[in-house]
Structures are given as C-alpha cells and as structure tokens.
Amino acid sequence: MKKTSAIIILTVLFLSGCFSAPPVPTDKFFRLQTSSVKAPAGNIKGTIAIKRFVTNGLHNGRAILYADSSTPLKLEAYHYQYWIDVPPRLIKEHMVLSLRNSNIADSIVSYDSRVEPDYIISGNIRRFEQIRGSNPKVSVEIEIQLTKDGSRVPLILKDYRAELPTQDSSMHGVVKVFSEALGNVYQQFIDD
C-alpha cells in the first residue's frame, strides 16, 4: 500500500511538472524616432503651439494596433507590445520635435507650455495602425488644423494620410515605419 501511494504521488508530481504553464512574455515599449521634414524657404515668424491630438476608442490606449489585410475593418491590439505613451500625446510630442528640427518657425512648443502662440496646430487621429498580410504596411491618417491664435476660422483643415510598406516584420522595424509615415504626413502638411 505504501509503495502504491508513493508511486501515485510521484506520478502526480511528474505530471504536474509536465503541464506547467509557459512563462508569461514580458511587456515591450516603443518610442518614435524624430522624423526629418523640410521647411520651405523662409520660416514662419512667431510661435507655433501644438495641442494634444484627439481621437476616440482604441487609439486612446497604449497597445499597438493592427488589422489583417483580409479583414481590414477589424482592429486588434497587440498583447505585450505598447507605445511609451498614448498616441494623442505621443504624436503631439513627435510633431513638436520633428517641426523644431525643420526650423519651420521661430519657435515650436507644446500648447500646454503657457506660451502665447501666434499659430495653433491641432489634430484628430483617424488611423494609426499596422496592416498585416501579404503586403504589410503601416497606415496613418490625421486630420490637421492650423489656426491663427484668436481666430475661429482655420487657415488649413485637411486630412493627411500615409501608407508605407514594412520590410522588417519585427516590431522594432514596424515602429520605424510608423515614424516615417508620420514624417510623410507632416511633410504634406508643411507643403500646404
């Protein structure tokens, strides 16, 4: 009887070791690279303030979003793959740095920096996701508005879109393409 009990206990211990759960993956966080954009000759005199971009639903979360090219209307969120901040703040800060580097104006600041701006940029994020499938790409679409401070009539109000292919399927490679796509959007805006 003792021998049978010992065998049963050893079998249970052996089997419980065989069926243990795999380790949980670690969270990974990604930042954007500053984009290179070219300003037209002669910069804007004054200060441009960039407001935090707005959006709704899934784009308010930090998880990186994707869709499959076979079901493009269905968005999903990666597990364990996150932006370092929510896209509305992430994109605003990215635009501030990218436009500063372009020398498009005397000064580019975040709207919340308590500086009296001459112009205000605001935006609405419509798309900011990876498209997986046979032709993988990144899709970015942002409505951008430029107003003169104190005016309610926009100088520019337009949707800007960029879709760029991803050659590197790693998340690091995909995030680099997100940065390039945003730079493409900013360049379209600057050209207008």
BELNOR-V700219 format. One record per residue. N is the residue number from 1. RES is the residue in one small letter. PHI is phi as a letter, one per 20 degrees, with the letter a starting at -180 (none if undefined). OMEGA is omega in whole degrees, -180 to 180 (none if undefined). D_LAST is the distance of its C-alpha to the last C-alpha in whole Angstrom. Layout:
N:RES:PHI:OMEGA:D_LAST / N:RES:PHI:OMEGA:D_LAST
This chain:
1:m:none:179:87 / 2:k:f:179:86 / 3:k:f:-180:85 / 4:t:f:179:83 / 5:s:f:180:81 / 6:a:f:179:80 / 7:i:f:179:79 / 8:i:f:-179:77 / 9:i:f:179:75 / 10:l:f:179:74 / 11:t:f:179:73 / 12:v:f:179:71 / 13:l:f:179:70 / 14:f:f:-179:69 / 15:l:f:179:67 / 16:s:f:175:65 / 17:g:f:180:64 / 18:c:f:-175:63 / 19:f:d:179:61 / 20:s:f:-178:59 / 21:a:f:176:55 / 22:p:f:-179:53 / 23:p:f:180:51 / 24:v:f:178:48 / 25:p:f:179:44 / 26:t:e:176:43 / 27:d:f:177:39 / 28:k:c:-176:37 / 29:f:c:-175:34 / 30:f:c:175:30 / 31:r:d:178:28 / 32:l:e:172:24 / 33:q:e:176:23 / 34:t:f:-178:21 / 35:s:e:177:18 / 36:s:e:177:17 / 37:v:c:-178:13 / 38:k:d:178:12 / 39:a:e:175:11 / 40:p:f:180:10 / 41:a:f:-180:13 / 42:g:m:-177:15 / 43:n:e:180:14 / 44:i:f:178:13 / 45:k:f:179:17 / 46:g:p:-176:18 / 47:t:d:174:18 / 48:i:d:177:16 / 49:a:d:-180:18 / 50:i:d:179:17 / 51:k:f:173:19 / 52:r:f:-180:21 / 53:f:f:178:19 / 54:v:d:176:21 / 55:t:a:177:23 / 56:n:c:174:26 / 57:g:m:-172:29 / 58:l:f:-178:29 / 59:h:f:174:26 / 60:n:e:179:28 / 61:g:e:-178:30 / 62:r:e:-179:31 / 63:a:f:177:32 / 64:i:f:-175:30 / 65:l:e:177:29 / 66:y:b:173:29 / 67:a:c:176:30 / 68:d:e:-177:32 / 69:s:f:179:31 / 70:s:f:177:34 / 71:t:c:-171:33 / 72:p:f:-180:30 / 73:l:e:-178:30 / 74:k:d:177:32 / 75:l:e:176:31 / 76:e:c:180:33 / 77:a:d:175:33 / 78:y:f:170:35 / 79:h:e:176:38 / 80:y:m:178:38 / 81:q:c:-172:34 / 82:y:c:167:32 / 83:w:f:179:29 / 84:i:f:178:30 / 85:d:b:178:29 / 86:v:f:-176:27 / 87:p:g:179:24 / 88:p:g:178:22 / 89:r:f:-179:24 / 90:l:g:-178:23 / 91:i:f:177:20 / 92:k:g:-179:19 / 93:e:f:178:21 / 94:h:f:179:19 / 95:m:f:178:16 / 96:v:g:-178:18 / 97:l:f:-178:19 / 98:s:f:180:17 / 99:l:f:175:14 / 100:r:f:-179:18 / 101:n:f:-179:18 / 102:s:e:-177:15 / 103:n:l:-179:16 / 104:i:f:-178:13 / 105:a:b:177:15 / 106:d:g:-177:19 / 107:s:b:175:19 / 108:i:c:-177:18 / 109:v:c:170:20 / 110:s:f:-177:21 / 111:y:g:-177:21 / 112:d:e:-176:25 / 113:s:e:175:26 / 114:r:m:176:27 / 115:v:d:177:25 / 116:e:f:-177:24 / 117:p:e:173:20 / 118:d:e:180:18 / 119:y:c:179:15 / 120:i:c:174:15 / 121:i:d:174:13 / 122:s:c:-177:15 / 123:g:b:178:15 / 124:n:c:-179:18 / 125:i:f:179:19 / 126:r:d:177:19 / 127:r:b:177:21 / 128:f:a:-173:22 / 129:e:b:175:25 / 130:q:e:174:26 / 131:i:d:-179:27 / 132:r:e:178:31 / 133:g:q:-176:33 / 134:s:f:176:33 / 135:n:c:-175:30 / 136:p:f:-179:29 / 137:k:b:174:25 / 138:v:d:-180:23 / 139:s:c:180:21 / 140:v:c:174:18 / 141:e:b:-178:16 / 142:i:c:170:14 / 143:e:e:-178:13 / 144:i:d:180:11 / 145:q:c:175:11 / 146:l:d:177:11 / 147:t:c:172:13 / 148:k:e:-177:15 / 149:d:g:180:19 / 150:g:n:-180:21 / 151:s:e:177:19 / 152:r:e:-179:19 / 153:v:e:-179:16 / 154:p:f:172:13 / 155:l:f:176:10 / 156:i:c:172:8 / 157:l:b:-171:10 / 158:k:b:173:9 / 159:d:e:178:12 / 160:y:c:-175:11 / 161:r:c:174:14 / 162:a:b:172:15 / 163:e:c:-178:19 / 164:l:c:180:21 / 165:p:f:175:24 / 166:t:d:179:27 / 167:q:e:-178:29 / 168:d:e:-176:31 / 169:s:e:177:33 / 170:s:f:-180:34 / 171:m:f:177:32 / 172:h:f:178:31 / 173:g:f:179:29 / 174:v:f:-180:28 / 175:v:f:175:26 / 176:k:g:180:25 / 177:v:f:173:23 / 178:f:g:179:22 / 179:s:f:179:20 / 180:e:f:-179:19 / 181:a:f:177:17 / 182:l:f:177:16 / 183:g:g:177:14 / 184:n:f:178:13 / 185:v:f:180:11 / 186:y:f:-179:10 / 187:q:f:176:9 / 188:q:f:-180:6 / 189:f:f:180:5 / 190:i:f:180:5 / 191:d:f:177:4 / 192:d:f:none:0
